[in-house]
Amino acid sequence: MPFRFSLKVSVLTGVLALGMLKASAWQWDRHLQKQELITTLENTLHQEPVELSSLAAASPAWDQLTFRRVHLSGTFDFDHEFLLRNRNLNGRAGAHIITPLKVDEANNLYILVDRGFVPLGREGREYRTRYHHPSQTTLYGLIKASALPKFMAPNDPPAGDGRPWVDLWLRINIPEIQKQIPYPLLPVFVETMEDPNDPLLADKIVKEGAAGRNDVLMLAGQKSVENFGMDSPDAKYPIPTYDITPPPDIHLGYVYEWAFMALLTVLIGVVMQIKRPGRA
């Protein structure tokens, strides 16, 4: 089979294939990281809940305490409450309410608390005032780490330095949120736990449904979302829930996809350089 070498085609397809192989390797690394994360989650959830004030007094390495169950009492600061937007619960679009809490029996100790989910139509700042109770509370929470912006992901609006209050956030990036809070926050936050001894807790955190947050955009246009819970006098918002993570296998699928695309790109480059009959 006659072959006519083309430097342009070879370089172009080679660069594209290498980029795809790099993406495949990155997804493999994510697969391994997620396996390690789930192992850490399961091991940490077996530890008994601890008082947050006692934990903070020991000056722990907070980045090693993700998924640790804690018990805390304190007073909510509803004046500095905000939302974590683009969330969904059981196919309904909405947001999570994040409220700072001053921890009892601790000197100047404040932590952000994810109080739970509210559907679209109930997330407005004026509407949320009906959920400002009780101000004094005792709860169990799951420690979660501050989130950083991901590669090519949209950024949150700038906060602090005389800027307007940011009420809608894409992620709980505590260093950025701290810029609009007048007192020091712990470097982690907690998600409210409805049942701290739930035997299915790990399964509720690691779920495949977390793979696509952009499905919230489609959910927001559904009529069922607009009416979700709005006519129910028994609905108790916010509903405690967890910011879930996809299982490792979803990354493994991307490993194969990118590798196959790299191979296909190389084959296309070879075919493009095959000399066709009748052509010089």
Residue pairs with C-beta under 8 A, 6 or more apart in sequence:
1 274
2 274
2 275
3 273
3 274
3 275
4 273
4 274
4 275
5 273
6 272
6 273
9 269
9 272
9 273
10 269
10 273
12 269
13 265
13 266
13 268
13 269
13 272
14 266
14 269
16 262
16 265
17 262
17 263
17 265
17 266
17 269
18 262
20 258
20 259
20 261
20 262
20 265
21 258
21 259
21 262
23 254
23 258
24 254
24 255
24 256
24 257
24 258
24 259
24 262
27 251
27 252
27 254
27 255
27 258
28 251
28 252
28 255
30 251
31 248
31 249
31 251
31 252
31 255
32 248
34 245
34 246
34 247
34 248
34 251
35 248
37 245
38 202
38 206
38 247
38 248
40 66
40 67
41 66
41 67
41 202
41 205
41 206
42 202
44 65
44 66
44 67
44 68
45 67
45 69
45 201
45 202
47 68
47 69
48 69
49 69
49 70
49 71
49 140
49 196
50 68
50 69
50 70
50 71
51 70
51 71
51 72
52 70
52 71
52 72
52 103
52 106
52 111
52 141
52 190
53 72
53 103
53 104
53 105
53 106
53 109
55 65
55 68
55 70
56 103
56 106
56 109
56 186
57 106
62 143
62 145
62 186
62 187
62 188
63 145
63 187
65 143
65 188
66 143
66 144
66 145
66 188
67 142
67 143
67 144
67 205
68 142
68 143
69 140
69 141
69 142
69 143
69 193
69 196
70 140
70 141
70 142
70 143
70 190
71 138
71 139
71 140
71 141
71 196
72 101
72 103
72 104
72 111
72 138
72 139
72 141
72 190
73 103
73 104
73 105
73 136
73 137
73 138
73 139
74 101
74 102
74 103
74 104
74 136
74 137
75 101
75 102
75 104
75 135
75 136
75 137
76 99
76 100
76 101
76 113
76 132
76 135
76 136
76 137
77 99
77 100
77 101
77 102
77 110
78 99
78 129
78 132
78 135
80 99
80 100
80 180
80 181
80 182
81 97
81 98
81 99
81 100
81 128
82 98
82 165
82 166
82 167
82 168
82 169
82 177
83 95
83 96
83 97
83 98
83 123
83 167
83 168
83 169
84 95
84 96
84 97
84 98
84 114
84 169
84 170
84 171
84 172
84 243
85 95
85 123
85 168
85 169
85 170
86 93
86 95
86 170
86 213
86 216
87 93
87 94
87 95
87 96
87 117
87 216
87 243
88 94
88 215
88 216
88 219
89 117
89 119
89 239
89 241
91 219
92 119
92 120
92 219
92 224
92 225
92 228
93 119
93 120
93 216
93 219
93 220
93 222
93 225
94 117
94 118
94 119
94 120
94 122
94 123
94 225
95 117
95 118
95 120
95 123
95 168
96 114
96 115
96 116
96 117
96 118
96 238
96 241
96 243
97 114
97 115
97 116
97 118
97 123
97 128
97 131
97 238
98 112
98 113
98 114
98 115
98 169
98 172
98 189
99 112
99 113
99 115
100 110
100 111
100 112
100 113
100 181
100 183
100 185
101 110
101 111
101 112
101 113
101 137
102 109
102 110
103 109
103 110
103 111
108 183
108 184
109 186
110 181
110 183
110 184
110 185
110 186
111 185
111 186
111 188
111 189
111 190
112 172
112 174
112 177
112 185
112 186
112 189
112 190
113 139
113 141
113 189
113 190
113 191
113 192
114 144
114 172
114 189
114 190
114 191
114 192
114 243
115 131
115 192
115 238
115 240
116 192
116 237
116 238
116 239
116 240
116 241
117 237
117 238
117 239
117 240
117 241
118 128
118 131
118 237
118 238
118 239
119 225
119 228
119 229
119 230
119 237
120 220
120 225
120 226
120 228
121 127
121 226
121 228
121 230
122 128
122 229
122 230
122 237
125 167
131 237
131 238
139 192
139 193
140 192
140 193
140 196
141 190
141 191
141 192
141 193
142 190
142 191
142 193
142 242
143 188
143 189
143 190
144 172
144 188
144 189
144 190
144 191
144 243
145 188
146 172
146 173
146 174
146 175
146 187
146 188
146 189
147 171
147 172
147 173
148 171
148 173
149 155
149 156
149 171
149 173
153 170
154 170
155 170
156 166
156 169
156 170
156 171
156 173
156 176
157 163
157 166
158 166
158 176
159 165
159 166
159 176
159 177
159 179
159 180
160 179
160 180
161 179
163 180
165 180
166 180
169 177
172 189
174 185
174 186
174 187
174 188
174 189
177 185
178 184
178 185
191 240
191 241
191 242
191 243
192 240
193 240
194 240
195 201
198 204
204 242
204 244
205 242
205 244
205 245
206 244
206 245
206 246
206 247
207 244
207 245
207 246
207 247
208 246
208 247
208 250
209 244
210 244
210 245
210 246
211 246
211 250
219 225
229 235
229 237
